Amino acid sequence: MALAIFLLSCLDAAFTLTLIWANLGVELNPFMRALINHDAQLFVNLKIVFTGAGLIFLVALADARFLQRIRGRTLMGGVLVIYSMIVTYEIANLGLHVLAP
């Protein structure tokens, strides 16, 4: 699950930059938007580091409970679903603009 999240995060970075450079989308996260505007390579590097660090934390605490209710692996499942939806949206957005006349 962690590897799938990491790969989807990398795809998200690539698709986000592609959509921005083609004027087809924007980065909604203000911190990441500032990074992209400052240095796209720094954006990619920090996205990889932040995602990797978060995943190491969640994997290490996969059986721990957060807020006394939600297990770490459940959080990872939620992150996987969210990244899957984001990447699917980006692929659809890119595909629609490629196919449009």
C-alpha positions as CSV (number, residue, x, y, z in Angstrom):
1,M,0.0,0.0,0.0
2,A,2.8,2.4,0.9
3,L,4.6,1.8,-2.5
4,A,1.3,2.5,-4.4
5,I,0.8,5.7,-2.5
6,F,4.4,6.8,-3.2
7,L,4.1,6.0,-6.9
8,L,0.8,7.8,-7.1
9,S,2.4,10.8,-5.4
10,C,5.1,10.9,-8.0
11,L,2.5,10.7,-10.8
12,D,0.6,13.5,-9.1
13,A,3.7,15.7,-9.2
14,A,4.3,15.0,-12.8
15,F,0.7,15.5,-13.9
16,T,0.3,18.6,-11.8
17,L,3.3,20.2,-13.5
18,T,2.1,19.1,-16.9
19,L,-1.3,20.6,-16.3
20,I,0.1,23.9,-14.9
21,W,2.6,24.3,-17.7
22,A,-0.2,23.7,-20.3
23,N,-2.4,26.2,-18.5
24,L,-5.0,23.5,-17.8
25,G,-4.9,23.5,-14.0
26,V,-3.5,25.0,-10.8
27,E,-2.0,23.6,-7.6
28,L,-4.6,24.0,-4.9
29,N,-2.1,23.6,-1.9
30,P,-0.8,27.2,-1.3
31,F,2.5,25.9,0.0
32,M,3.1,23.7,-3.0
33,R,1.9,26.4,-5.3
34,A,4.6,28.7,-3.9
35,L,7.2,26.0,-4.4
36,I,6.2,25.5,-8.0
37,N,6.3,29.2,-8.7
38,H,9.7,29.4,-7.1
39,D,11.4,26.2,-8.4
40,A,9.6,23.2,-10.0
41,Q,12.5,20.9,-9.1
42,L,12.3,21.9,-5.5
43,F,8.6,21.2,-5.6
44,V,9.2,17.7,-6.9
45,N,12.0,17.0,-4.4
46,L,10.1,18.2,-1.4
47,K,6.9,16.3,-2.4
48,I,8.9,13.1,-2.6
49,V,10.6,13.8,0.8
50,F,7.3,14.8,2.5
51,T,5.4,11.8,1.1
52,G,8.2,9.4,1.9
53,A,8.6,10.7,5.5
54,G,4.8,10.5,6.0
55,L,4.7,6.9,4.7
56,I,7.6,5.8,6.9
57,F,5.7,7.2,9.9
58,L,2.4,5.5,8.9
59,V,4.1,2.2,8.1
60,A,6.0,2.2,11.4
61,L,2.7,3.0,13.2
62,A,0.4,0.8,11.0
63,D,-1.1,-0.9,14.1
64,A,-1.2,2.2,16.3
65,R,-4.4,4.0,16.8
66,F,-4.7,7.7,16.2
67,L,-7.3,9.7,18.2
68,Q,-8.0,6.3,19.9
69,R,-10.0,5.2,16.9
70,I,-8.2,5.1,13.5
71,R,-5.4,2.6,12.8
72,G,-2.4,3.7,10.8
73,R,-3.1,1.2,8.1
74,T,-6.7,2.6,7.8
75,L,-5.2,6.1,7.3
76,M,-2.9,4.7,4.6
77,G,-6.0,3.2,2.9
78,G,-7.6,6.6,2.9
79,V,-4.6,8.3,1.5
80,L,-4.4,5.6,-1.2
81,V,-8.0,6.3,-2.2
82,I,-7.5,10.0,-2.2
83,Y,-4.3,9.8,-4.4
84,S,-6.1,7.4,-6.7
85,M,-8.9,9.9,-7.2
86,I,-6.5,12.8,-7.7
87,V,-4.4,11.0,-10.3
88,T,-7.6,9.7,-12.1
89,Y,-8.9,13.3,-12.2
90,E,-5.6,14.5,-13.6
91,I,-5.4,11.8,-16.3
92,A,-9.0,12.5,-17.3
93,N,-8.2,16.3,-17.4
94,L,-5.2,15.7,-19.6
95,G,-7.0,13.2,-21.8
96,L,-10.0,15.5,-22.3
97,H,-7.7,18.3,-23.5
98,V,-5.7,16.1,-25.7
99,L,-8.8,14.8,-27.4
100,A,-10.5,18.2,-27.7
101,P,-10.4,19.8,-31.1
